[in-house]
Amino acid sequence: MRTRTAVALCVALVVPCAAAAYPLDGYDSTGIRRLLAIRLAQEGKIPGGKQPAGALLNLADVHLRLLGRKTLAVPAPDPDFTRQVVDILGADADSHGLAVLDLTDPDRPRYAEHRGDYRQNVGSVGKLVVALSLFQALADAWPDDLAKRTAVLRETVVTADLFSQSDHHTVRFFDPKTKSLERRTIRVGDKGSLYEFLDWMLSPSSNSAAGMVMREAMLLRQFGKSYPRPEEEIQRFFKDTPKSALTALFERTFVEPVTRNGLDVELLRQASVFTHEGKRIVPGPGESYGSARELTRYLVLLEQGRIVDEFSSREIKRLIYVTERRIRYAASPALASSAVFFKSGSLYECKPEPGFDCRPYAANGKNYMNSVAIVEHPAGARRLYYMVTIVSNVLRRNSASVHMELATRLQKLVESLHAAPAAAAAPGGASRP
């Protein structure tokens, strides 16, 4: 295993979400130590909280649901369904871009959209683009060798350097031998496999981990089959390469793959590293943003196995399966028994306002909150199957709570659309069999 070095940075205003992750039986195949810690806590063998029923699917239970429907596209909005969704938004409707795609009956998909092409910085939801880009670079290096791709993810040891600095979000460091668990921010010199940095990026949504994953994706794009490189060579490469060339490498790594995978870069783009030091080392090409419609298209392509390929799509879906603490949209009690595949991100800004106490997620300048979710309800049985994407800017209110309330109401709406019809009354008032 090649050892390398990395650091964590945080984007000052981006406040990402801390919920997502891999199925709990994935430790043996991935080496992601966090999974073993949560599984042992679930079994009562070490201290720790228990996961809800919806978080207990195994690897074999996480399926790409649209593999047999690769021609399915996001349909035109259904006027009645859209009206019902907009009614839920109420007075806050124009502070949202929202899309709901109900695939419970995949032969008759139902789609609601409100301001679907409205775009804003989607914060940590942009880490889905980072995941796509890393898996694209892996596939380009080893297009016909899935075992090699898996080995690179599991066996490449990444050492945090300045790309990881800095971030307030903590990650789990678990020692399988001593059964000791420490939760803290990523520091320069911390080591983990590439799989673990991916998991840290998407589960507790660590910007530090994202900075390191972005470094690795650029190195994969630059060196291809000769990845990974020795740490000394990596440090020289980023120090000696002109900034303009590094920006061009960033575009090849994170912008071009979006278009290659059939997505519209005018509606979905990650254009900077997620950490302050990462931005200094590699200047990005401009603005980052996303829209509800294009994020829905990402989820559809994922379920069709068309985000890079089936292997990559399945891995990304596993990586966003919520087996960490559920927050924001995923925290709705209505989803406790649901399998939720989820990413969230936020960004806020405060401005002076007499008598107003500006707080995270409830700011008065910008209060961006963004969520994407695939819901399979209940987990395992999958009686309901739908996707939700939200980009919102509801000022002065706790948007984490706004999204959680939306999740509850949208779940009830989808349930009502698929409620079993009441038994017809037989003559004399008896029910027909």
N, C-alpha and C positions, 0 to 999 in steps of 0.2 A: 504494500500500500504506500502511495506517495504521500508524504506529509507536506502541507503547504500552510500559508499564513494569511490571516485576514482580520479586518476590524469592523466595528459596527458604527453606523452613523444614524442620526434620526433627522427626519425632515421636520422642521420646527413646528409647522402647523398641522401636519398630517397626524391624525390619531386613529390608527387602525384597530381592527376588531381582534378579539382574542378567542375566536371559536372556529374550529375546523380540525380535521386531522384524518389519520389513516385508521382502518379497522383494527380492533385491539388484538386480533390474532396475527397481525402483520410483523411482529418482532422477528420471528425466525427467518422470514424471507427478506426483510429489509434491513435488519439490524438497528432500527430506530428504537433507542432505549426508552424513550418516553412511553411508548406503547406497552412495554413490559411493566413499567411502574403503574400505569393506570389499570392494566389487567390484574396485577397482583392486588391492588387496592379494591378492585371490583370483587375479587375472590376473598377479601378479608384477610389477606396474608401480610399486608403492610398497611399503615394508616393512610387514609385518603377518602375522598368523597366517592359516592357511587354514581354511575352514569344512568340516565333514563333509558327506558326500554328501546327508544328509537335509535340509541347509539350502540347497540349490541350486535349489529350485523357482522358476520365474518367476511373474509376476503371473497369466498365463493358466492356470497350473497349480493355483492356489489356488481351489478350488471350495467352494460350500456344498453339502454332500453330501446334504441331506435336503429339497431344494426340492420334490421330487415326493411328499413324505411329510409333509405339514403336519399331518396328524391323528395322527402317531405321538406317543405319550406314553411317559414312563418307565414300563416295565411293573412288575408285582409282582416282588419278588425271587425268583429261582430258588433253591430250597433247596440243591441240589447245588453250583451255582456259588458260592453264598454260603459254603457250608462250605469249599470249596477256597480261597477268598479269606481267610477267617478263619484257616484253617490256616497260611497264609503269615504272617499277623500274629503267630501264636504267643502267647507270654506277654504281648505288648504290645497285644493286641487291644482291651482296654478303655481304652487310651489313644488310640484312633483312632475317628474317624468316617470311613467309607470307602465309596465307591460305584464300581462298574465296570460300564459299559454297553458290551457287545460288539455292534456293529452290522455286523460283517463280512458276515453274511447279514441284511440289513435286513428281510426277510420273517419272520425268526425271531430277533428281538433277545433277547439273554440279559443279565440284570441281576443283579448281586450287591450287597448292601447290608449294612453293619454299622454300627449306631448312626447311621443316615442323618439323623436330625433333631437330633443333638447339635450344638449351636452354640457357637462361640467367636469371639473377634476373629480375623479371617483376614488381618490385616495388609495387605500390598500386593495381595492378591487382590481387595480392595475397589476397586482401581483399575478393575476391569471394570465396576463400577457407575458410576464416574466417566465411563468411555468411553460407556456406554449413555446417561448423562444428557446429555453434550455432544451426541451424535448425535441424541438426541430433541429438544433445543433447536434444533439445525440444521434438523431435519425440520419442526418446528412453524413455524419462520420461513419456510422455503422448501419447502413440501410437494411441489411439482411441478417443482422446478427443481434437478436434480442438478448441473448445471454450476455454478450459483451456490454450492451447498454446497461443491463441490470448490474453487472459487475462494476462498471464505472460508477454508478449511483451508490452502490453499497461499499465499495472498497476504496474509493478516492477519499482521502482524509484532507479536509479543508481546515486551515488554521487561520483564525480571525486576524485580519490586519486592519489598516485604516479604512478600508471600504466598509467596515462594520460600525464605524463611529459616527454618531452615537445614538442611543435609543433608550427610552424608559421602560419598554415592554420586556417582561421577564420570560425566560424559557426554562424548561425542566432539564436539569442535568442529573441523570440517574445512573448509579453504579450497580450493575447487575450482580456483582460479586458481594458487595457489602450491603446491598439493598438500601443504600443511603440516597436520599433525594434532596437536591438543592434547587431552589427556584430563584433566579437572578438574571440581571441583564448580561448580554454577551460582552466579554472583555477581549481586548487584544491578546492573542495567544491561546484562546479557547479553541479546542479541537472538536470536530464532529465529522461524520461522513457527509458526502454530498446529499444523500437521502435525508439525513438529519437536518441539514441546513434548509432543504426544501420544506421539510415538515415544520421547522421552526418559523419559516417564512409564512406558511399558510395556516398553521394551527394557532399559536399565540400571536400571529401576524407581526413577528419581529421585523422592524425595519433594518436592524443590524444584520439579521440573517438574509434579508432581501438584498442588501448591499453585496454580501458575499456570493449569493447565487448569481447576481448579475455579473460579478467579476468572473465567476466560473463559466457562465454562458458565453461571455466575450472571449475567454481563453479557448473554449471549445470551438467557437466560430473561427478564431485565428489559427489554431494549431491542428484542428481536426483529429485524425487518427493518432497523432503524437501527443495528444492530451492524456494525462496531466503532465505539466512541466515542473521542474524543480523550483522551489520557492525563490531562490536567488535569481533565476532567470525571469520569473514572473515580476519581481520587484524592478528589475532592470527594464523589462518591457514597458511597464506603465510609467517609469521615470523617463526613459529615453525617447519614447515614441512621441512625435509632435501631437499637440492637442487636437489639431484639425484631423489627423489620421485616427485618433482615438474616437472622436465624434463620428467619423465615417464608419468605424467598426461598430460603434453603438447602433447606428442606423441599420447596418447589415444584420445585427444580432436581434434587435427588438422592434424594428419598424417593418422591414421587408417581410419577415415571416407572417405578420398579420395579413398582408395582402396575399401572400402565397397560400394562406389557409382559407381564402374566400371571404375575408372580412374587410370592411370598409375602413381604411385608416383615417378617413375624415370623421368617423364617428367613434373610433376606438383606438387610442394610442397611449403608450407609456413612453415618455420622452425624456426621462431623467432617472438617475440613480436615486434610491430611496433614502440615502443618508447624505449628510452635509459634506463629509469628507469624500464620499464617492463622487458627488457632483464636482468637487474641486479637482479630483484626479481625472475624471472623464466628463467633460461638459456635454450635456445632452443637446439634442437638436431643437428643443423648443417646448411647446405646451403639451401637457398630458390631459386626456379627457376620455369620457365614455358616454354612451347614451343607452337608454333602456332597451330600445329596439336592437341595437347591435350587440349588446350583452346577451339578449335573448337568443340571437343568432349564434353566438358563441356557445351557449348551452346546448342548442339543438345540434350543432356540428359535433360537440363533445359526445352527446348521446348517440350520434351516428358513427362514432369512431373516426371522424374526419378532422379532428384537431391533431394534426400531423399524421397519425395512423391509429389503429385500434389499440396497440400497446400503450401509446402515449396518452390517448384519451382515457383509457381505463385507469392508468396511474394517476392522472390529474383528478379524476372523479374520486378515487380512493383518498387522495391527499386532501380533498375538501370535504370529506365526510366528517361530520361533527362528532368527535369523541373527546373534545376538551369541554370546558365550561361553556354552556350555551348563553349567548348574549344577543342583544338587539333583536333583529327579526327572529332569529332562531330561539330566543328565550321565551317565546309565547307558550304558555301552558297548553294551548290547543295542539302544539306540535310535539309534546313530550313522547308520544308513542310513534312519532313519525321518524323515518330516516330523512335527515336533512343534509343536503350537500350544499355548502354555503361559503360565501365570502362576503365580507363587509369592509367598509372603509369610510373614513370621515376626514374632514378638514374644517377648521373653524377660525374665525377672526373676530376680535372684539374691537369696538370703537367707543369713544366716550359717550355716555348717555346718563344724564342725572337720574339717580334713584334706581338704576338697573345694575344688578350684580351679574356680570358676564361670567359664564361658566362653560367648561367643555361640554359639547353637544347641545348647548342652549345659548349660543352666541347671538349677537345682534348685528354683526357685520356680514360674515358668511357663516352658515351653519350647515355645511354640506354633510349629508349622510347618504350612504349608498349601500345597497344590499342586492345580492343575487342568490337565489335559492332554487334548488330542485327538491321537491317534496314528494316522498313516497309514503303514503299513509294507508294503514299502519305499516311500520317496518316489517318486511317479510311478506305480508299479505298483499300490500300495494293495491288496495281497493281504489285509492285516488292517486293520480300522478299528474303533477303540474309544475310549472316553472314561474317564478316571479322575479322581476328585476325592477329596482327602484333607485332613482336618483332624486334626492329631495334637498330643499333649502328652506326649511321651516324655521324662521327666526324666533329667538327668545323662548323656545320650548325645547324640552329634552327630546332630541330626535331619536335617541335610543328607545325611549318609551313610545314615541310616535310609530316607529317601525314595528315594535312588538305588538302594539294595538292593531296595526294594519295586518300583521300576520294572523292574529286571532280572527279578525273579521273576514279576511280573504279565505281562510280555512273554512269558516262557516258558510261562506258563499259557495265555494266549490262543493262542499258537502250537500248543500241544498240543491245544486244542479244535478246531483247524482243520487238523490234520495230514492229509496225503493218506493214505487207507487203503492198507495194504500189499497188493501184488498177491497175489491168491489163488493158492495152489500148484496146478499142474496135475498130473495123474497122472504118476508116475515122477519127481516132484521138479522138473520144468521149470516155469518161470513162464508163466502165460497172457499173451498179448499184450494 
